[in-house]
Structure formats: C-alpha cells, structure tokens
Amino acid sequence: MDTVDVIVIGGGTGGYSTALRAAALGLDVVLAERDKVGGTCLHRGCIPSKAMLHAAELVDGIAEARERWGVKASLDAVDWPALVATRDDIVTRNHRGVEAHLAHARVRVVHGSARLTGPRTVRVESTDGGGESAGGDVTPGSRDFTARRGIVLATGSRPRTLPGLEPDGRRVVTSDDALFAPGLPGSVLVLGGGAIGVEYASFHRSMGAEVTLVEAADRIVPLEDTDVSRHLTRGLKKRGIDVQAGARLVDADVLESGVRARVRTARGEMRTVEADRLLVAVGRAPVTDGLDLAAAGLATDARGFVEPADWARLETAVPGVHVVGDLLPPPSLGLAHASFAEGLLVAETLAGVPSVPVDYAAVPRVTYSSPQTAAVGLGEAEARARGHEVEVNTMPLTAVAKGMVHGRGGMVKVVAEAGGGQVLGVHLVGPHVSEMIAESQLIVGWDAYASDVARHVHPHPTLSEAVGETFLTLAGRGLHQQ
C-alpha cells in the first residue's frame, strides 16, 4: 500500500487541474488515468472541435471575401487529411504540454483503471501492462494507494445515445467521434440543439454540407436567454441550416449509404430527412462505471451524478472524498473552465488553504458556432423568475461601426436590476463574442452596476464598443444608441 496525500481519479480538465494545484501547494499527489491525460476536452471535444471550427471560419472567410468585398478568391477544395493533420498536431502539442506540466510538478501519473476500495483507498489496475510515469517507475499489474488527505473523483462524462441508434463511427456518430469519422459528408442530420449540436451543425455547413438541426425544446440553446436563441436561430437559418425547434425524432433507419429519419415538426407534420450522417448530440452522462462508489459509502443520484454534501468544498457526504467536473450535477455547468475552477477549489481545500467557492452564475457560457454566442449570469426570464425587478437594454452589433464592417448581425443584451441596480447578466451573439465575454464575467462576478461600467472607455472602433454603449444607455448617459 502506497500512502500519499491526494489521489485524483481521472486526468481530464478537472482532475489534472486539481493535481497541479495540489502539487504546487506541497502535497504528494497521484493521478490515475485509464486513457490520456487531458480527457475528453483535449482529445475529443473542446480543442479538436475548436481547431476544426477555426478552419471552418477560414472557409467562410473566402466566401465573404468574394461575395461582399470584391476579393476574387475561390475555394478549390478542402484537403481533409491536411486539415486533420493540423488538428491532430494541435492536440498532440497540448497533450505533451499537460504531461510536461504534471512531470514538472512531480505529480505521479498512474496509467490504469482506478476503483475505490474504501473511503481513503484506491486500487489502480493497469490497462496496458504499464503503470506509473511523470516521476515514478513503470509497474505492471495493480497498485494500491491510501490518501492521507483525500480522494478526488474526476472521471468525466460520455455522450448520451438514443435507443436504436447505435453509433458506428461512420453513419451514426456522437460528439466524441464526429470529427474522427472518415471524410466530409454531403449532408448531416444533427439531433440536439444545445451548444455541441449547434457547433457541429455550423462546422458541417461551412464545409458545404446540407444540415438539418433538430431540437426537442421549443428553441435551440434552450438554457440561454430567449433573445440569444432567437438571434442564433436567425443567423443559422441565414447560412442555410434547416433549424427545426420543437421537433422530435420518430424513428431512423441506418442504410448502407447513410440514414433515413422521420421527424415530427413543431406543427405536428411528419418529415422524412435523408442524410449521409446522423450526429447525436443530446447531452452527456457522467461516468462512474467501474469506480465502485459503494466501497467508499457513496452512491449516485437518480441522474447518475455524484452530489456533494458541501458545495463550498465540493466534498461528498464521505469526509475527504471530493468531486469535480462532469460528475457534478447542476449548478455545475459541465464546462472545462468550470472544471479548472473546481479543481483549484478542491486542491486548496485539501491543502488547508482558504479558497472561495465557485460562483457558477459568473462562469461564462460560449457556443463557438457562426454566429457565436457568449453569456454570463442570468437571462431575462430567469431573473424575473427569481423575483428581480429588471431593466433590460439590447443593442444590435450593427449599430456600431465595427459591427457594420463584420456585417454578420448579432447583439448585446444586458439584464440589470431596475433603478440602476446590479448587473445580473450579459448576453452576446455575433462574430468573436467568445473573446468579448471576459469583461462581462468581471462585471457580473464583481456585482457591478451599469454606472460602474459606464465610467470606463471602450476602444473605437471595436465590437466591444457595443457593450460599452449598452451600459452607457442603462446608466442614463446614452450616446449613439437611440
């Protein structure tokens, strides 16, 4: 039995951030990972998908140059192997960077499947005959560990699937394997209009595919403000994506060349959609299989999450056992950057260092489609439902010069307490808004008032100027907004 300070099970964003911070605070840390450190985000999600979306943006830029700006450019073809090689190089370099950080911090990475054997003990079964790296010798077989301070559960999530639609990696794919399916399809049916489904719909449309996006809720990105959904829907439809909100898949046949699906629309009409590929993006489910939670006195809730008894410490009902990342139920967001914050909190808690609980309302939410969406804080309906009397100001991005330059529409919406009160939420739609939301994170996170923001000068001409103008108007100092 090897005794250490902290055992982290799972090497994704939540797990490795916990390990790095705990090691930096002087703790002896073992990180058990059965695949590659970096997790879904690095290898199958955030990083490769954003790399591909950047390539899609370049493709869209060629069309815009030709059609709007008179630049006589044309797209000869997309060299899929070359695109994939660039994507994989970005992932590989990031992966090596994470491994180097862990090695430098002297985190002991043990490769294998970990399971709990008690409230402070873990057994790791090697998955490849290997064992330990980044500061330890390779050891075959199983290893047993005891944690002096605590165990951190960070085993992540997997894509949810639908009955009768078994992913095959070619005709029926999930978000984990959509980017790794062979070639570019000519048509795609995307099931699920959340952030993941919208991003993949946007990517495939940029690459020339005919895209149908089906969402069961009455609007896409249903967890966001209604105006965000409306503007995003308008932008996607303008690009030629068939957006079907309030629609449901009735059934689907997997054919040799693709899929044939029947969809009931919001009006009750039955439509047949044929596509080369069907992408299931209906959410993600926490992964706890093989973890043997019962051995530590733990169980999942009805939805499969491991709920903390103390959200301020992310500690379960079993003292010393903490949870980060996708294993957490709402209000955790299942986002990589939220997992980083959770990892810092748990590491500092285990080290006995004062730490501030994660404020999930102040964590930005971004959809990297074209157009992009970015938001932080409460939407208008949510704020009213919580009893706030609100004042709302909305401004189109095309009301500022840089928005006209981009010519892609979009908007800024601010939700604040009435009478010049605290800013409750900021919501953006348009080009590059993922890079603009950080300012609003600070506004919401620091409980600022519109008048606080209005004192600060935004550069002209920029898209961020629209944010400044929106707050100027709320503060009674409106300049360009009518």
Secondary structure, 3 states (H helix, E strand, C coil): CEEEEEEEECCCHHHHHHHHHHHHCCCCEEEEECCCCCHHHHHCCHHHHHHHHHHHHHHHHHHHHHHHCCCCCCCCCCCHHHHHHHHHHHHHHHHHHHHHHHHHCCCEEEECEEEEEECCEEEEECCCCCCEECCCCCCCCEEEEEEEEEEEECCCEEECCECCECCCCCCEEECCCHHHCCCCCCEEEEECCCHHHHHHHHHHHHCCCEEEEEECCCCCCCCCCHHHHHHHHHHHHHCCCEEEECCEEEEEEECCCCEEEEEECCCCCEEEEEECEEEECCCEEECCCCCCHHHHCCCCCCCCCCCCCECCCCECCCCCEEECHHHCCCCCCCCHHHHHHHHHHHHHHHCCCCCCCCCHHHCCEEECCCCEEEEEECCHHHHHHCCCCEEEEEEEHHHCHHHHHHCCCCEEEEEEECCCCEEEEEEEEECCHHHCHHHHHHHHHCCCEHHHHHCCCCCCCCCHHHHHHHHHHHCCCCCCCC
